[in-house]
Amino acid sequence: MHFGISSSCFYPLETEHALRRVGETGAKTAEIFFNTPSELHGALLRELQTIRDSYHMRIATVHALQSFTEGYWLFSEYRRRFTDALDFYGALFDAAAALGADYVIFHGARTLVIEEADYAERFYLLNERAKQFGVQIAHENVVHYVGEQPGFLTRLRDHLGGDFRMVLDLKQAKRAGADPFAFLQRLGENIVHIHVSDSTAAKDCLPPGEGTFDFVRLKETLVRLGYDRTLMIELYHDNFTGDAQLTNALHFLQNLF
C-alpha cells in the first residue's frame, strides 16, 4: 500500500510550488493536478520532474486539467469534437508518462446526452490512446456528474470489462449522498486509486484522522479486496490550516495500515 498527498491540496498555488509543498510534508507518493496546458511540456514539466526527483517521490497519478469540460469534449453528440480531443489528450498522456504516472484521472460528463454504449466506446478509445503512452485512464465518482452513484459506473464496467478503471473519492461520495462502501462492493476489482479524506456530520472534507469516517472498516474492506495501490490524501486548501496536518494525516494512514 502507498500513501500520498495530492498537489490539489494547495490549489490555487502554482502546480510546481504545490508539488514542492507535497514533498516538504514527507510524502513519497504524490498526485499532480494539472491546471493549465503550459504545465504539460517544456520548462514547467521539467521543473515538476526535478521536484519529484529531489524529494524522491513517486507520481502515482495525474489529474486532467480539462475535467470541467469533458462532457463537451468527449461525450457530446458532435463526434468530430471527440476525435479532435484525442490529440489534445495525447499531450496530457505524454506528460503523465514523463512523470512516471500509471493513471490519468478524469471526471467524465455532467449530463448523459449520448447512449451509455457510446459513452463506453469513447472511454475505450480514449484509454486505447492513453495506452500508446504507457498510461491508462480512470473514471472518478464526482458529485453532479454521471458517475456520482455506483449504478452508472457499474454499467460502464459491464460494457468495458477489464478495460474499466475507477478512482474512488470519499468526499465526493459523501457530497453525492452515496455510500463509498457500495462502490467498493460493486466495483472493488476495478478501483485503482482512492482519494481519501475524513468527515463529520457538519464538515464533508477534513484531513484523515480528524473526523468520524470509519477508516477501520475501510482498511478491512481493502484487505479483503486485496487492494495494494494508493491512498491519496486529497483536500481543498480551506480544509486544513497548516501543512503539519497533512503530515499527521499521512502518519495516521500509515499507522492504520
C-alpha positions as CSV (number, residue, x, y, z in Angstrom):
1,M,0.0,0.0,0.0
2,H,1.2,3.5,-0.8
3,F,0.1,6.7,0.9
4,G,0.4,10.1,-0.7
5,I,-0.8,13.7,-1.0
6,S,-2.3,15.4,-4.0
7,S,-0.9,18.8,-5.2
8,S,-4.6,19.9,-5.4
9,C,-4.5,20.3,-1.6
10,F,-2.6,23.6,-2.2
11,Y,-4.7,25.0,-5.1
12,P,-4.5,27.8,-6.3
13,L,-0.8,27.7,-5.6
14,E,1.0,27.1,-8.9
15,T,1.4,23.4,-9.6
16,E,5.2,23.3,-9.3
17,H,5.1,25.1,-5.9
18,A,2.3,22.8,-4.8
19,L,4.3,19.7,-5.6
20,R,7.2,21.1,-3.6
21,R,4.9,21.6,-0.6
22,V,3.8,18.0,-1.0
23,G,7.5,16.9,-0.9
24,E,8.0,19.0,2.2
25,T,5.3,17.1,4.1
26,G,7.5,13.9,3.8
27,A,5.1,12.2,1.3
28,K,6.9,9.8,-1.0
29,T,3.9,9.3,-3.2
30,A,2.1,12.2,-4.9
31,E,-0.6,13.1,-7.4
32,I,-0.2,16.1,-9.7
33,F,-3.4,18.0,-10.6
34,F,-2.6,19.9,-13.8
35,N,-4.2,23.3,-14.1
36,T,-3.2,24.7,-17.5
37,P,-1.7,23.4,-20.8
38,S,1.7,25.1,-20.3
39,E,2.4,22.6,-17.4
40,L,2.2,19.7,-19.8
41,H,5.5,20.3,-21.6
42,G,8.7,22.3,-21.7
43,A,10.3,24.1,-18.7
44,L,7.3,23.6,-16.4
45,L,7.1,19.9,-17.0
46,R,10.9,19.6,-16.5
47,E,10.6,21.5,-13.2
48,L,8.0,19.1,-12.0
49,Q,10.3,16.2,-12.8
50,T,13.1,17.9,-10.9
51,I,11.0,18.4,-7.9
52,R,9.8,14.8,-8.0
53,D,13.4,13.6,-8.1
54,S,14.7,16.0,-5.4
55,Y,12.2,14.7,-2.9
56,H,12.4,11.1,-4.1
57,M,8.7,11.0,-4.8
58,R,6.7,8.6,-7.0
59,I,4.0,10.3,-9.1
60,A,1.1,7.7,-8.9
61,T,-1.5,9.7,-10.9
62,V,-2.1,12.9,-12.7
63,H,-5.5,14.7,-12.9
64,A,-6.8,16.0,-16.2
65,L,-6.8,19.8,-16.3
66,Q,-9.9,19.8,-18.6
67,S,-12.1,18.0,-16.1
68,F,-14.9,20.6,-16.1
69,T,-15.3,20.4,-19.9
70,E,-15.1,16.7,-20.5
71,G,-18.7,16.3,-21.3
72,Y,-18.2,18.9,-24.1
73,W,-15.0,17.5,-25.5
74,L,-15.5,13.7,-25.1
75,F,-19.2,12.9,-24.6
76,S,-21.2,15.3,-26.7
77,E,-23.3,14.5,-29.8
78,Y,-20.7,16.1,-32.0
79,R,-18.5,13.1,-32.8
80,R,-15.8,15.1,-34.6
81,R,-15.1,17.0,-31.4
82,F,-14.3,13.8,-29.6
83,T,-11.9,12.7,-32.4
84,D,-10.1,16.0,-32.2
85,A,-9.9,15.7,-28.4
86,L,-7.9,12.5,-28.7
87,D,-5.0,14.6,-29.9
88,F,-5.5,17.1,-27.2
89,Y,-5.5,14.4,-24.5
90,G,-2.4,13.0,-26.1
91,A,-0.4,15.8,-24.6
92,L,-1.8,15.0,-21.2
93,F,-0.9,11.3,-21.6
94,D,2.6,12.2,-22.7
95,A,3.1,14.4,-19.7
96,A,1.8,11.7,-17.4
97,A,4.2,9.2,-18.8
98,A,7.1,11.6,-18.5
99,L,6.3,11.9,-14.8
100,G,6.1,8.1,-14.3
101,A,2.3,8.1,-13.5
102,D,0.3,5.0,-14.0
103,Y,-3.2,6.6,-14.4
104,V,-4.8,9.8,-15.7
105,I,-7.9,10.7,-13.7
106,F,-10.9,12.3,-15.3
107,H,-14.5,13.2,-14.3
108,G,-16.5,12.3,-17.3
109,A,-19.7,14.1,-18.3
110,R,-22.1,16.1,-16.2
111,T,-25.1,15.0,-18.2
112,L,-25.6,12.0,-20.4
113,V,-26.6,13.2,-23.8
114,I,-25.4,10.1,-25.8
115,E,-26.2,6.4,-25.3
116,E,-24.4,4.6,-22.5
117,A,-22.9,2.2,-25.1
118,D,-21.5,5.2,-27.0
119,Y,-20.1,6.6,-23.7
120,A,-18.4,3.3,-23.1
121,E,-17.0,3.2,-26.6
122,R,-15.4,6.6,-26.2
123,F,-14.0,5.7,-22.8
124,Y,-12.4,2.6,-24.5
125,L,-11.0,4.7,-27.4
126,L,-9.6,7.3,-25.1
127,N,-8.0,4.6,-23.0
128,E,-6.5,2.9,-26.1
129,R,-4.9,6.3,-26.9
130,A,-3.6,6.5,-23.3
131,K,-2.1,3.0,-23.6
132,Q,0.0,4.2,-26.5
133,F,1.9,6.4,-24.0
134,G,2.1,3.7,-21.3
135,V,-0.7,5.0,-19.1
136,Q,-4.4,4.4,-18.6
137,I,-7.4,6.5,-17.7
138,A,-9.6,6.1,-14.6
139,H,-13.1,7.5,-14.1
140,E,-13.7,9.3,-10.8
141,N,-17.0,9.4,-8.9
142,V,-17.8,13.1,-8.7
143,V,-20.9,14.8,-7.4
144,H,-23.2,16.3,-10.1
145,Y,-21.5,14.1,-12.8
146,V,-22.9,10.9,-14.3
147,G,-20.5,8.8,-12.2
148,E,-21.7,10.1,-8.8
149,Q,-23.5,6.9,-8.0
150,P,-22.4,3.3,-8.3
151,G,-25.1,2.3,-10.8
152,F,-23.7,4.2,-13.8
153,L,-20.1,3.2,-13.3
154,T,-21.2,-0.4,-12.7
155,R,-23.0,-0.4,-16.1
156,L,-19.9,1.2,-17.7
157,R,-17.8,-1.6,-16.2
158,D,-20.1,-4.1,-17.6
159,H,-19.7,-2.6,-21.1
160,L,-15.9,-2.4,-20.9
161,G,-14.9,-5.4,-18.8
162,G,-11.3,-5.4,-17.9
163,D,-10.7,-2.1,-19.7
164,F,-12.5,-0.1,-17.0
165,R,-10.6,1.6,-14.2
166,M,-12.1,3.8,-11.4
167,V,-10.9,6.3,-8.8
168,L,-13.0,6.3,-5.6
169,D,-13.2,9.7,-3.9
170,L,-14.6,9.5,-0.4
171,K,-15.6,13.2,-0.1
172,Q,-17.3,13.1,-3.5
173,A,-19.3,10.1,-2.4
174,K,-20.4,11.9,0.7
175,R,-21.4,15.0,-1.2
176,A,-23.4,12.9,-3.6
177,G,-25.1,11.0,-0.8
178,A,-23.6,7.8,-2.0
179,D,-22.1,5.0,0.2
180,P,-18.4,4.7,-0.6
181,F,-18.6,1.0,0.5
182,A,-21.2,0.4,-2.1
183,F,-18.6,1.5,-4.7
184,L,-16.1,-0.9,-3.1
185,Q,-18.6,-3.8,-3.0
186,R,-19.7,-3.4,-6.7
187,L,-16.5,-2.1,-8.3
188,G,-13.7,-3.1,-5.9
189,E,-11.7,-5.1,-8.5
190,N,-11.8,-2.0,-10.9
191,I,-10.7,0.6,-8.3
192,V,-7.1,1.5,-8.9
193,H,-6.8,4.7,-6.8
194,I,-8.6,6.2,-3.8
195,H,-8.8,9.8,-2.8
196,V,-9.1,9.8,1.0
197,S,-10.4,12.4,3.4
198,D,-12.3,12.4,6.6
199,S,-15.6,14.0,7.6
200,T,-18.1,14.7,10.3
201,A,-21.9,15.4,10.2
202,A,-21.1,19.1,9.8
203,K,-18.0,19.0,7.6
204,D,-17.7,16.8,4.5
205,C,-13.9,17.1,4.0
206,L,-11.2,17.0,6.7
207,P,-7.7,15.5,7.0
208,P,-7.8,11.8,7.7
209,G,-7.9,11.2,11.4
210,E,-9.7,14.4,12.3
211,G,-13.3,13.2,11.7
212,T,-15.6,10.3,12.2
213,F,-15.2,8.3,8.9
214,D,-14.8,4.6,9.6
215,F,-11.3,4.0,8.5
216,V,-11.1,0.7,10.3
217,R,-13.9,-0.6,8.1
218,L,-12.1,0.9,5.0
219,K,-9.0,-1.0,6.0
220,E,-10.9,-4.3,6.5
221,T,-12.6,-3.9,3.2
222,L,-9.5,-3.1,1.3
223,V,-7.6,-6.0,2.9
224,R,-10.5,-8.3,1.8
225,L,-10.3,-7.0,-1.7
226,G,-6.6,-7.3,-1.9
227,Y,-6.2,-3.6,-2.7
228,D,-2.5,-2.7,-2.5
229,R,-2.3,0.5,-4.5
230,T,-2.5,4.1,-3.3
231,L,-4.5,6.0,-0.7
232,M,-4.1,9.7,-1.8
233,I,-5.0,12.5,0.6
234,E,-6.9,15.0,-1.5
235,L,-8.4,18.0,0.3
236,Y,-9.1,21.6,-0.6
237,H,-6.9,24.4,0.8
238,D,-9.6,25.6,3.2
239,N,-9.9,22.1,4.8
240,F,-6.7,22.5,6.8
241,T,-4.8,25.3,8.4
242,G,-1.2,24.0,8.3
243,D,0.9,21.6,6.4
244,A,1.6,19.7,9.6
245,Q,-2.0,18.5,9.4
246,L,-1.2,16.8,6.1
247,T,1.9,15.1,7.6
248,N,-0.1,13.9,10.6
249,A,-2.8,12.6,8.3
250,L,-0.2,10.7,6.3
251,H,1.1,9.2,9.5
252,F,-2.4,8.3,10.6
253,L,-3.0,6.3,7.4
254,Q,0.5,4.6,7.6
255,N,-0.1,3.6,11.2
256,L,-3.6,2.3,10.5
257,F,-2.5,0.1,7.6
